[in-house]
Amino acid sequence: MSRILIVEDEAIIRSALRRLLERHDHRVSEAGSVAEALALEPQGFDLVISDLRLPGEPGTELIARAAPVPVLIMTSYASMRSAVEALKQGAVDYVAKPFDHDELLETVARVLHQQATQQGEPPDITEPNGQRQTMIGNCPAMQVVYTRIRKAAPADVTVLVQGESGTGKELVARALHQQSRRAGAPLICVNCAAIPETLIESELFGHEKGAFTGASAARTGLVEAADGGTLFLDEIGELPLDAQARLLRVLQEGEIRKIGSVETRHVNVRLIAATHRDLQSLSKTGEFRLDLYYRLNVMQIDLPSLREREDDILQIADVLLEKACRRHEREGLRLSRAARRTIRDYPWPGNVRELENALERGVILAEGHLIHPDDLGLATAPRPLLEPASQVPASSGHAEPEPGEEDDLSLEDYFQHFVLEHQDQMSETELAQKLGISRKCLWERRQRLGIPRKKSPRRNTG
């Protein structure tokens, strides 16, 4: 239930709005002015709805003073000028009075949903060795992940985690388990791709003595071992069809039957599955059971790849570097500016796991107190450029290097030199083509490096 503060000096409008919101399960408080609203501590609410014109200070005063709580502005003067001014000052949206009830409720629901999505807190996770860690990253995609974890964990439903290899799917599974009501019970993690196809049914569901050649003793399966707790099946797309049928039985009936047994046993297991493959597409080719896919996909959490988390990459690198330095007893090592640029621009097809390995190499190979790009051992340049660097003068207009970086000519340096030298003779499209990047990427790098477009490209009109 969301808490909403209404700031409106006209009592009739304020009461009508309160009744409307309370009928839709919101808790509402009222104020007649900015001063009264501040006395109610607006930061404790989920949303502030304020009239623009109030006695004393205008409603827009609350935008900064209620932050980070969003402020929705109401105005009887439905001019674009007042609306735009309110939005410029940071209002999340505006509504014109007299307002349509359905439109207002839709706007409130949208703002509250956006706020809940943006305020996801990284969950704390206890690793198998007992150490605690927090999931790293604050980009919008990870905020959605944190919110999904927070909402799905106590719900005790099956969760399907999708993402490329190395994005941290097991971390999500641990977070879901440790924030659930099953946190005191075991979490059993199984990588379906790591178990031979001939053994996976025995591993998951157990077997009786003599059930097959080599079964010299009865064995309890991992599903039964997770009874009362959580079973995490990583790379579930690699599960053979026979094992899929047995797993479907567990999800539908809560029953397992060991190989070679005629007896069934009831188990109470929460399943979290993960995959980097498109299970729905696999079901169309017969490689994955469609009915199992629907059973798994009750709640879905999509993990972004590292290349989609540009704002988080360096933060993650710093945390992983600190851990690697402790492991190898090389405290005080840091990344050179060129190495940081390389890390930021590299596409990371192996995601966080590849980044961790690169930093491990850097810690081992670094000679001095700085880790340079060569120490990271990355196979290819992040974004290859078509123009050879030898055509660009290396001595003009680049930032002063840090100690130990005098020989580094980074891709950012090359980009800056090339653009400054050729932008008067080339169009943006020609520049992008020569650099081997898109126009959008060219624009983004201009913004990041502060390189303005000096003049329009020369054209021969004769």
C-alpha positions as CSV (number, residue, x, y, z in Angstrom):
1,M,0.0,0.0,0.0
2,S,1.5,3.3,-1.1
3,R,1.7,6.5,1.0
4,I,0.7,9.6,-0.8
5,L,0.8,13.2,0.4
6,I,-1.8,15.6,-1.1
7,V,-0.9,19.3,-0.9
8,E,-3.9,21.4,-1.9
9,D,-5.3,24.6,-0.4
10,E,-8.9,24.0,-1.6
11,A,-10.5,21.7,1.0
12,I,-13.2,20.3,-1.4
13,I,-10.7,19.3,-4.0
14,R,-8.3,17.9,-1.4
15,S,-11.1,15.7,0.2
16,A,-12.3,14.5,-3.2
17,L,-8.8,13.5,-4.2
18,R,-8.2,11.8,-0.9
19,R,-11.4,9.7,-1.3
20,L,-10.5,8.7,-4.9
21,L,-7.0,7.5,-3.9
22,E,-8.2,5.7,-0.7
23,R,-10.8,3.8,-2.8
24,H,-7.8,2.4,-4.7
25,D,-5.9,1.2,-1.7
26,H,-3.6,4.2,-1.1
27,R,-2.9,5.7,2.3
28,V,-3.3,9.4,2.1
29,S,-2.3,12.4,4.2
30,E,-3.2,16.1,3.5
31,A,-1.6,19.5,3.7
32,G,-2.8,22.9,2.7
33,S,0.5,24.6,2.0
34,V,4.2,23.8,1.5
35,A,4.9,24.6,5.1
36,E,2.3,22.1,6.3
37,A,3.7,19.5,3.9
38,L,7.2,19.9,5.2
39,A,6.0,19.5,8.7
40,L,4.7,16.0,7.7
41,E,8.2,15.1,6.4
42,P,7.4,14.4,2.7
43,Q,10.5,12.1,2.4
44,G,8.5,9.4,4.3
45,F,5.9,9.2,1.5
46,D,6.0,7.3,-1.8
47,L,4.5,10.2,-3.8
48,V,3.6,13.9,-3.3
49,I,0.7,15.4,-5.3
50,S,0.8,19.1,-5.0
51,D,-1.1,22.0,-6.5
52,L,1.1,24.5,-8.3
53,R,-0.4,27.6,-6.8
54,L,-0.5,27.5,-3.0
55,P,-0.6,30.2,-0.3
56,G,2.9,31.2,0.5
57,E,5.4,29.2,-1.5
58,P,4.5,27.5,-4.8
59,G,4.1,23.7,-5.0
60,T,7.3,23.4,-7.1
61,E,9.2,24.2,-3.9
62,L,8.5,20.7,-2.8
63,I,10.3,19.1,-5.7
64,A,13.8,19.6,-4.2
65,R,12.7,19.5,-0.6
66,A,10.8,16.2,-0.9
67,A,13.6,14.5,-2.9
68,P,14.0,11.7,-3.7
69,V,10.2,11.3,-3.4
70,P,8.6,12.2,-6.8
71,V,6.3,15.2,-6.9
72,L,3.3,15.3,-9.3
73,I,2.1,18.8,-9.9
74,M,-1.6,19.8,-10.3
75,T,-2.5,23.1,-12.0
76,S,-5.7,24.9,-12.9
77,Y,-3.8,26.8,-15.4
78,A,-3.3,24.1,-18.0
79,S,-0.9,26.1,-20.1
80,M,2.1,24.3,-21.6
81,R,4.3,27.0,-20.1
82,S,3.5,26.2,-16.4
83,A,3.7,22.5,-17.2
84,V,7.1,22.7,-18.8
85,E,8.4,24.9,-16.1
86,A,7.3,22.4,-13.4
87,L,8.9,19.5,-15.4
88,K,12.1,21.5,-15.8
89,Q,12.3,22.0,-12.1
90,G,12.1,18.2,-11.6
91,A,8.4,17.4,-11.3
92,V,7.8,13.8,-12.3
93,D,4.7,14.8,-14.3
94,Y,1.7,17.2,-14.2
95,V,-2.1,16.9,-14.4
96,A,-4.5,19.7,-15.3
97,K,-7.5,20.6,-13.1
98,P,-10.3,19.6,-13.4
99,F,-8.7,16.2,-13.9
100,D,-10.1,13.0,-15.2
101,H,-10.3,10.4,-12.5
102,D,-9.1,7.5,-14.6
103,E,-6.2,9.6,-16.1
104,L,-5.1,10.7,-12.7
105,L,-5.1,7.2,-11.3
106,E,-3.2,5.9,-14.3
107,T,-0.6,8.6,-13.8
108,V,-0.3,7.8,-10.1
109,A,0.1,4.1,-10.8
110,R,2.8,4.7,-13.4
111,V,4.8,7.0,-11.2
112,L,4.7,4.7,-8.3
113,H,5.7,1.7,-10.5
114,Q,8.7,3.7,-11.9
115,Q,9.7,4.7,-8.4
116,A,9.5,1.1,-7.1
117,T,11.6,0.0,-10.0
118,Q,14.3,2.6,-9.5
119,Q,14.6,2.1,-5.8
120,G,15.7,-1.6,-5.8
121,E,18.4,-2.2,-3.2
122,P,21.2,-4.6,-4.0
123,P,20.7,-7.6,-1.8
124,D,23.3,-9.0,0.6
125,I,24.4,-12.5,-0.1
126,T,26.2,-15.0,2.1
127,E,28.7,-17.1,0.0
128,P,29.4,-20.8,0.7
129,N,32.6,-19.8,2.5
130,G,30.6,-17.7,4.9
131,Q,31.7,-14.3,3.6
132,R,29.0,-11.7,2.9
133,Q,28.8,-9.7,-0.3
134,T,26.5,-7.2,-1.9
135,M,25.4,-7.4,-5.6
136,I,27.2,-4.6,-7.4
137,G,25.7,-2.1,-9.8
138,N,23.1,0.7,-9.9
139,C,22.2,0.9,-13.6
140,P,18.5,0.8,-14.4
141,A,18.6,-2.8,-15.6
142,M,20.0,-3.9,-12.3
143,Q,17.5,-1.9,-10.3
144,V,14.8,-3.9,-12.0
145,V,16.7,-7.1,-11.0
146,Y,16.9,-6.0,-7.4
147,T,13.2,-5.2,-7.3
148,R,12.3,-8.5,-8.8
149,I,14.4,-10.4,-6.3
150,R,12.8,-8.4,-3.4
151,K,9.3,-9.2,-4.6
152,A,9.8,-12.8,-5.8
153,A,11.9,-14.1,-2.9
154,P,9.1,-14.3,-0.2
155,A,6.5,-15.4,-2.8
156,D,7.8,-19.0,-2.9
157,V,7.1,-19.4,-6.6
158,T,9.3,-20.9,-9.3
159,V,11.7,-18.4,-10.8
160,L,13.4,-18.5,-14.2
161,V,16.6,-16.5,-14.4
162,Q,17.8,-15.7,-17.9
163,G,21.1,-14.2,-18.9
164,E,24.3,-14.8,-20.7
165,S,27.0,-17.0,-19.2
166,G,29.0,-15.2,-16.5
167,T,26.3,-12.6,-15.6
168,G,25.8,-13.9,-12.1
169,K,22.7,-16.1,-12.2
170,E,23.8,-18.2,-9.2
171,L,24.1,-15.0,-7.2
172,V,20.5,-14.2,-8.0
173,A,19.5,-17.7,-6.9
174,R,21.4,-17.3,-3.6
175,A,19.7,-13.9,-3.0
176,L,16.3,-15.3,-3.7
177,H,16.9,-18.2,-1.3
178,Q,18.4,-16.1,1.5
179,Q,15.5,-13.6,1.3
180,S,12.8,-16.3,1.3
181,R,11.1,-18.1,4.1
182,R,13.3,-21.1,3.3
183,A,16.5,-19.3,4.2
184,G,17.2,-21.7,7.1
185,A,16.9,-24.8,4.8
186,P,19.4,-26.0,2.3
187,L,20.1,-24.4,-1.1
188,I,21.3,-27.1,-3.5
189,C,23.0,-25.8,-6.7
190,V,23.3,-28.1,-9.7
191,N,24.9,-27.3,-13.1
192,C,22.9,-29.4,-15.5
193,A,25.6,-29.0,-18.2
194,A,28.3,-30.3,-16.0
195,I,26.7,-33.7,-15.3
196,P,26.9,-36.5,-18.0
197,E,23.5,-37.2,-19.6
198,T,23.6,-40.8,-18.5
199,L,24.0,-39.8,-14.9
200,I,21.9,-36.7,-14.5
201,E,18.6,-38.5,-13.6
202,S,20.4,-40.5,-10.9
203,E,22.0,-37.3,-9.6
204,L,18.8,-35.4,-9.4
205,F,16.3,-38.1,-8.4
206,G,18.5,-40.8,-6.8
207,H,18.5,-44.6,-7.4
208,E,18.1,-47.8,-5.6
209,K,20.8,-50.4,-5.2
210,G,21.2,-52.5,-8.3
211,A,19.0,-50.2,-10.4
212,F,21.7,-50.2,-13.1
213,T,25.3,-51.4,-13.6
214,G,27.5,-49.8,-11.0
215,A,24.7,-48.9,-8.6
216,S,26.3,-50.7,-5.7
217,A,24.3,-48.8,-3.1
218,A,21.1,-46.7,-2.8
219,R,21.6,-43.0,-3.4
220,T,19.5,-40.0,-2.4
221,G,19.0,-37.5,-5.2
222,L,19.7,-33.8,-5.1
223,V,16.0,-33.0,-5.4
224,E,15.3,-34.9,-2.2
225,A,18.3,-33.4,-0.5
226,A,16.7,-30.0,-1.1
227,D,13.5,-31.0,0.6
228,G,12.2,-28.0,2.5
229,G,14.7,-25.7,0.8
230,T,15.6,-24.5,-2.7
231,L,16.9,-26.3,-5.7
232,F,18.8,-24.2,-8.2
233,L,19.2,-25.8,-11.6
234,D,21.7,-23.9,-13.7
235,E,21.7,-24.3,-17.5
236,I,18.4,-26.1,-17.4
237,G,18.2,-25.9,-21.2
238,E,20.8,-28.8,-21.2
239,L,18.5,-31.1,-19.2
240,P,17.6,-34.3,-21.2
241,L,14.0,-34.9,-22.1
242,D,13.6,-37.9,-19.8
243,A,14.8,-35.8,-16.9
244,Q,12.6,-33.0,-17.9
245,A,9.5,-35.3,-17.6
246,R,10.6,-36.3,-14.1
247,L,11.2,-32.7,-13.1
248,L,7.7,-31.7,-14.4
249,R,6.3,-34.4,-12.1
250,V,8.1,-32.7,-9.2
251,L,6.6,-29.3,-10.0
252,Q,3.1,-30.6,-10.7
253,E,2.7,-33.1,-7.9
254,G,5.6,-32.6,-5.5
255,E,6.6,-36.2,-6.1
256,I,9.8,-38.0,-6.9
257,R,10.6,-41.7,-7.7
258,K,14.1,-43.0,-7.5
259,I,15.4,-44.9,-10.5
260,G,14.7,-48.6,-9.9
261,S,12.0,-47.9,-7.3
262,V,8.2,-48.4,-7.4
263,E,7.6,-46.0,-4.5
264,T,7.1,-42.3,-4.8
265,R,8.1,-39.7,-2.2
266,H,6.7,-36.3,-1.5
267,V,9.1,-33.4,-1.5
268,N,8.6,-29.7,-0.7
269,V,11.1,-27.9,-2.9
270,R,11.2,-24.4,-4.4
271,L,12.8,-24.5,-7.9
272,I,14.9,-21.7,-9.3
273,A,16.1,-22.4,-12.9
274,A,18.6,-20.5,-15.0
275,T,19.6,-20.6,-18.6
276,H,21.4,-18.6,-21.3
277,R,19.2,-20.2,-24.0
278,D,15.8,-19.3,-25.3
279,L,13.7,-22.1,-23.9
280,Q,10.6,-21.1,-25.8
281,S,12.5,-21.5,-29.1
282,L,13.9,-24.8,-27.9
283,S,10.4,-26.0,-27.2
284,K,9.4,-25.4,-30.9
285,T,12.2,-27.7,-32.1
286,G,11.3,-30.4,-29.5
287,E,14.5,-29.9,-27.4
288,F,12.6,-28.6,-24.4
289,R,9.2,-29.5,-23.1
290,L,6.7,-26.6,-23.6
291,D,4.7,-27.7,-20.5
292,L,7.8,-27.6,-18.4
293,Y,8.7,-24.1,-19.7
294,Y,5.3,-22.8,-18.7
295,R,5.8,-24.4,-15.2
296,L,9.2,-22.8,-14.9
297,N,8.3,-19.3,-16.1
298,V,6.1,-18.2,-13.2
299,M,8.4,-15.3,-12.4
300,Q,11.2,-14.3,-14.8
301,I,14.3,-12.3,-13.9
302,D,16.5,-11.1,-16.9
303,L,20.1,-10.4,-16.1
304,P,21.8,-7.8,-18.3
305,S,25.1,-8.5,-20.0
306,L,28.1,-6.6,-18.8
307,R,28.3,-4.6,-22.0
308,E,24.8,-3.3,-21.2
309,R,26.0,-2.0,-17.8
310,E,28.4,0.7,-18.9
311,D,27.8,2.7,-15.7
312,D,28.6,-0.3,-13.5
313,I,31.6,-1.8,-15.2
314,L,34.3,0.3,-13.5
315,Q,32.6,-0.1,-10.1
316,I,32.5,-3.9,-10.5
317,A,36.2,-3.9,-11.7
318,D,37.3,-2.0,-8.6
319,V,35.6,-4.5,-6.3
320,L,37.0,-7.5,-8.1
321,L,40.4,-5.9,-8.3
322,E,40.4,-5.4,-4.5
323,K,39.6,-9.1,-4.0
324,A,42.3,-10.3,-6.4
325,C,44.9,-8.1,-4.7
326,R,44.0,-9.7,-1.3
327,R,44.2,-13.2,-2.7
328,H,47.7,-12.6,-4.2
329,E,48.9,-10.3,-1.4
330,R,49.5,-7.3,-3.7
331,E,47.7,-4.6,-1.8
332,G,47.9,-1.1,-3.4
333,L,47.7,-2.1,-7.0
334,R,45.4,0.0,-9.1
335,L,44.3,0.3,-12.7
336,S,46.0,2.9,-15.0
337,R,43.8,5.4,-16.8
338,A,44.4,3.5,-20.1
339,A,43.5,0.2,-18.4
340,R,40.3,1.7,-17.1
341,R,39.4,3.0,-20.5
342,T,40.1,-0.4,-22.0
343,I,37.8,-2.1,-19.4
344,R,35.1,0.4,-20.0
345,D,35.1,0.0,-23.8
346,Y,35.8,-3.7,-24.1
347,P,32.6,-5.7,-25.1
348,W,33.1,-8.5,-22.4
349,P,31.5,-11.5,-24.2
350,G,32.3,-13.5,-21.1
351,N,30.7,-10.9,-18.8
352,V,31.7,-10.6,-15.2
353,R,33.5,-13.9,-15.2
354,E,35.8,-12.7,-18.0
355,L,36.3,-9.4,-16.2
356,E,37.3,-11.2,-13.0
357,N,39.8,-13.4,-15.0
358,A,41.3,-10.4,-16.7
359,L,41.9,-8.6,-13.4
360,E,43.4,-11.7,-11.9
361,R,45.9,-11.7,-14.8
362,G,46.6,-8.1,-14.3
363,V,47.4,-8.5,-10.6
364,I,49.8,-11.4,-11.4
365,L,51.5,-9.7,-14.3
366,A,51.8,-6.1,-13.2
367,E,55.4,-5.0,-12.6
368,G,54.9,-1.8,-10.7
369,H,52.0,-0.2,-8.8
370,L,49.8,0.2,-11.9
371,I,48.0,-2.4,-14.1
372,H,48.3,-1.5,-17.8
373,P,46.1,-2.7,-20.7
374,D,48.7,-5.3,-21.7
375,D,48.6,-6.9,-18.3
376,L,44.9,-7.6,-18.7
377,G,45.6,-10.0,-21.6
378,L,42.4,-9.1,-23.5
379,A,42.4,-10.9,-26.9
380,T,41.1,-8.1,-29.1
381,A,40.7,-4.4,-29.1
382,P,37.2,-3.4,-27.8
383,R,36.1,-1.4,-30.8
384,P,38.5,-1.8,-33.8
385,L,39.1,1.3,-35.7
386,L,39.7,1.3,-39.5
387,E,42.1,4.1,-39.7
388,P,45.7,3.2,-38.7
389,A,46.9,5.0,-35.6
390,S,50.2,5.9,-37.3
391,Q,48.3,8.5,-39.3
392,V,47.4,10.4,-36.2
393,P,50.0,12.6,-34.4
394,A,50.5,11.2,-31.0
395,S,51.7,14.4,-29.4
396,S,48.8,16.8,-30.0
397,G,46.0,17.6,-27.6
398,H,45.9,14.5,-25.3
399,A,45.6,14.5,-21.5
400,E,48.7,14.4,-19.4
401,P,49.6,10.8,-18.7
402,E,50.0,9.4,-15.2
403,P,53.3,8.0,-14.1
404,G,54.1,4.8,-15.9
405,E,51.6,5.6,-18.7
406,E,53.9,7.6,-21.1
407,D,53.8,4.9,-23.8
408,D,50.1,4.3,-23.7
409,L,48.2,5.5,-26.8
410,S,44.6,4.6,-26.0
411,L,41.7,4.2,-28.3
412,E,40.1,7.3,-26.6
413,D,43.3,9.3,-27.5
414,Y,43.2,8.1,-31.1
415,F,39.5,8.9,-31.3
416,Q,40.0,12.4,-30.0
417,H,43.0,13.1,-32.4
418,F,41.2,11.7,-35.4
419,V,38.0,13.7,-34.9
420,L,39.7,17.0,-34.1
421,E,41.9,16.6,-37.3
422,H,39.2,15.5,-39.7
423,Q,35.9,16.9,-38.5
424,D,36.1,20.1,-40.7
425,Q,36.6,18.0,-43.8
426,M,34.2,15.1,-43.1
427,S,30.5,14.7,-42.3
428,E,29.4,12.9,-39.2
429,T,28.5,9.9,-41.3
430,E,32.0,9.8,-43.0
431,L,33.7,10.2,-39.6
432,A,31.8,7.3,-38.1
433,Q,32.5,5.1,-41.2
434,K,36.2,5.9,-41.0
435,L,36.3,5.1,-37.3
436,G,34.3,1.9,-37.7
437,I,31.5,2.9,-35.4
438,S,27.9,4.1,-35.6
439,R,26.8,7.7,-35.7
440,K,25.1,7.2,-32.3
441,C,28.4,5.9,-30.8
442,L,30.3,8.9,-32.4
443,W,27.8,11.3,-30.8
444,E,28.1,9.5,-27.4
445,R,31.9,9.7,-27.4
446,R,31.8,13.3,-28.4
447,Q,29.6,14.0,-25.3
448,R,31.8,11.9,-23.0
449,L,35.1,13.5,-24.2
450,G,33.7,17.0,-24.6
451,I,34.4,17.3,-28.3
452,P,32.0,19.8,-29.9
453,R,31.1,19.8,-33.6
454,K,33.0,22.8,-34.8
455,K,31.4,23.5,-38.1
456,S,29.3,21.9,-40.8
457,P,31.2,19.7,-43.3
458,R,32.5,21.4,-46.4
459,R,30.5,20.6,-49.5
460,N,31.3,21.4,-53.2
461,T,28.2,23.2,-54.5
462,G,29.8,24.2,-57.8
